[in-house]
């Protein structure tokens, strides 16, 4: 959501956005944990199996974790608007 649009929202709409933000944070934490466990299992299996070609597909979960973290920084704008309005 655009910063200018956030300032135009009413308090009720911001409360709804706050609830959505909380839900998305929980889901993002779960997905990051799941992807991190895939990476850990892949690394352990490649070390014990002496098969290092399995490390290349592990770049996909790393990329998805990066995307989730970069999207979560955009939610900081909403948090600043909520703090400014004391919601």
C-alpha positions as CSV (number, residue, x, y, z in Angstrom):
1,X,0.0,0.0,0.0
2,X,1.2,3.5,-0.8
3,X,2.3,5.8,2.0
4,X,0.0,8.6,0.7
5,X,-2.9,6.2,0.8
6,X,-2.1,5.2,4.4
7,X,-2.4,8.7,5.6
8,X,-5.8,9.1,3.9
9,X,-7.3,6.0,5.7
10,X,-9.6,6.4,8.6
11,X,-8.9,5.0,12.0
12,X,-11.2,2.0,11.5
13,X,-9.6,1.2,8.2
14,X,-6.2,1.4,9.8
15,X,-7.3,-1.0,12.6
16,X,-8.4,-3.5,9.9
17,X,-5.0,-3.1,8.2
18,X,-3.3,-3.6,11.5
19,X,-5.1,-6.9,12.0
20,X,-4.1,-8.0,8.4
21,X,-0.5,-7.0,9.2
22,X,-0.5,-9.2,12.3
23,X,-1.8,-12.2,10.4
24,X,0.7,-11.7,7.6
25,X,3.6,-11.5,10.1
26,X,2.5,-14.9,11.6
27,X,2.2,-16.5,8.2
28,X,5.5,-15.1,7.1
29,X,7.3,-16.4,10.2
30,X,5.8,-19.8,9.6
31,X,6.9,-19.8,5.9
32,X,10.4,-18.6,6.7
33,X,10.8,-21.3,9.3
34,X,9.5,-24.0,6.9
35,X,11.9,-22.8,4.2
36,X,14.8,-22.6,6.6
37,X,14.2,-26.2,7.7
38,X,14.2,-27.3,4.0
39,X,17.6,-25.6,3.6
40,X,19.0,-27.2,6.8
41,X,17.8,-30.7,5.8
42,X,19.3,-30.2,2.3
43,X,22.6,-29.1,3.7
44,X,22.8,-32.0,6.1
45,X,21.8,-34.6,3.5
46,X,24.4,-33.2,1.0
47,X,27.1,-33.4,3.7
48,X,26.3,-37.0,4.7
49,X,25.5,-38.2,1.2
50,X,28.6,-36.5,-0.3
51,X,26.3,-35.3,-3.1
52,X,27.0,-31.5,-3.5
53,X,24.8,-31.1,-6.6
54,X,21.8,-31.0,-4.2
55,X,22.8,-27.6,-3.0
56,X,21.8,-25.8,-6.2
57,X,18.1,-26.4,-5.7
58,X,18.4,-24.9,-2.3
59,X,18.8,-21.5,-3.9
60,X,15.0,-21.4,-4.5
61,X,14.1,-21.4,-0.7
62,X,16.8,-18.8,-0.1
63,X,15.3,-16.6,-2.8
64,X,11.8,-16.9,-1.4
65,X,13.0,-16.0,2.1
66,X,14.7,-13.0,0.7
67,X,11.5,-11.9,-1.0
68,X,9.4,-12.3,2.2
69,X,11.9,-10.3,4.2
70,X,12.0,-7.5,1.6
71,X,8.2,-7.3,1.5
72,X,8.1,-7.2,5.3
73,X,10.1,-4.0,5.3
74,X,7.3,-2.3,3.3
75,X,5.0,-2.9,6.3
76,X,7.1,-0.6,8.3
77,X,5.3,2.3,6.7
78,X,2.0,1.1,8.1
79,X,3.6,0.7,11.5
80,X,4.8,4.3,11.5
81,X,1.4,5.6,10.5
82,X,-0.1,3.5,13.4
83,X,2.4,4.9,15.8
84,X,1.7,8.5,14.7
85,X,-2.0,8.1,15.2
86,X,-1.5,6.1,18.5
87,X,-3.6,3.2,17.3
